[in-house]
Amino acid sequence: MNVFISNRVVLALLCLGAIWGGRAAAQERPTGSRRPLPLLEVKTNALYWATASLNAGFETGLAPDISLVIDAGYNPCTFGDNRKFKFWLIQPEIRRWFRCRSEGHFLGVHLLYAGFNAGGVKFLGMADRRYEGSLYGAGVAYGYRWPVGKRWSVEATAALGYLRSDYERYVWKRCGRYLGRGHKNYFGPTKIGVSFCFAGRRSADF
């Protein structure tokens, strides 16, 4: 029940943010303005690093207010006694910016695919089990980008969506007993991030 309520609150905030962003963009977009936009940006999510997960993202422009993002993450961690938190993921996303690319509010639609092997980790609810399998789905994101220099910017984003997990279960100890297959459907947050972005060469003015 608490998870359901929190998801509804997040969804409401995303909707309000999108409405407010659209109004702000309509008021703030200068008529006939032209400025160079980045052809390619590189970014990293600070929240992933908090879990010792390697990650990087690449964003390129498709139009003055449309961009394509590809995020990837990897965690190779294996601890003592076969406790592990290993995964890799890739998450492509198409974004629609309310003002112009790489600045201000945006909405995005993304896909996600991941492979995982995790177990013996109490804070993830896997104290006595290990799960190995794949995760896939899609979601809708809302975010905002703040310029902090000529080439640097900070981005905050969150997303809701649907994920399905197909996995095999084991007792978490080394060579643990096989416990069978399973799957789980999930609706809730599919992405959250605070990212630092660096812009490369810029395109011609739009």
Disulfide bonds with the S-S distance in Angstrom:
none
